[in-house]
Amino acid sequence: MRFGLEPAKRNAAERRQLRRYAVITLICGLLITACSILGITANIHSFIGDHGPEGLRETEAVVLHVSKPHRSRHQHYRSAKLQYEIGGVTYTGKAELETSVKEGDTVTVDTYRTSGGRYRIPISESPARFGRRNILLGIELCFGMNLSISGANYALQPKPKKRRKNKGESDK
């Protein structure tokens, strides 16, 4: 195909083929944009959290195990396995706690009631991890919008009008 020519100088088959590609590009761009918007919305919803009608409840928990810090990076928090009791039922869960916590210590954690009646510790996520996930989705959003705009730019162009020959011109 000759992409460098003006639209008026292309034959009809090439114009139809380019219009098909433009429509496919537009549809793919809209799908990528929609998926990235859904991803960002889901990330924000999970970061804020949906903790049911009762909301969060503070509970005392005993630290059963604290993970070792990673060698590759400096960490202020460690993953810890906790045991807590609510209403006579003992639960275990994981949470990220400060490095000064040791096994056997008692800490205060937030819990919420699930739809099944069990209590859980909400997943704590650092703002940095939340930001990294959304940066990638933001890049995907920009890419999808760019595809949509470029596809729409060509797909929605008016069809070139046929040039009429003047009476004095002859076919050569």
Number of C-alpha atoms within 10 A of each C-alpha: 10 9 10 7 9 9 15 13 10 16 10 11 10 14 18 13 12 17 18 15 15 22 20 17 22 23 17 17 25 20 15 20 23 14 16 22 16 13 17 18 13 12 17 13 11 15 16 10 13 13 16 11 10 9 12 18 13 11 15 16 22 20 23 17 16 20 14 10 14 9 7 6 7 8 11 11 16 17 16 23 18 25 17 23 14 13 5 7 9 10 15 16 18 19 19 18 19 12 16 8 16 16 14 13 11 16 14 11 18 16 22 21 18 14 10 6 8 12 22 18 21 20 14 13 13 11 10 9 10 14 12 11 14 18 13 12 21 17 12 18 22 15 16 24 20 17 22 23 17 16 23 19 13 17 20 11 10 7 10 12 7 7 7 6 9 7 6 5 7 7 4 3
